[in-house]
């Protein structure tokens, strides 16, 4: 069995805000070395929100998904923190 290789230097993390709303997104590797896009969102006052994990085929797919999230956040008026 081969050991998964981790490259923390390639991990990414972004955080946006808009009023009382926040959105967090990260591209990281899981315990098996697979790339995963993690997303969390919600409201600061209400405490309500959600989260989602998307398993990526490779690092390049993760980068594309992260760029899609970045474009969507900008379009919706979120400011990168």
C-alpha positions, 0 to 999 in steps of 0.5 A: 500500500502506498502512502499518500503524498501531501503538499500543504504549500498548495492548499488554499483558503479564502474568506468573504463577507457581505454585511452579516453574511460570511462564506469560507472556501478551502481546497485541501487534501484529505487523509487519503491524499485526495483533493477536497473543496470545503465550503461553509456559509452563514449569518453571523447574527442568526448562527444559521448556515451550511457546509459542503464538501466536494471530492475533486478528481485532481488538483486542477479540478479543485482549482477550477471549482475554487475559481468558480466560487470566487467569481460567484462571490464577487458577482453576489457582492461579497468582499474578499477578506 
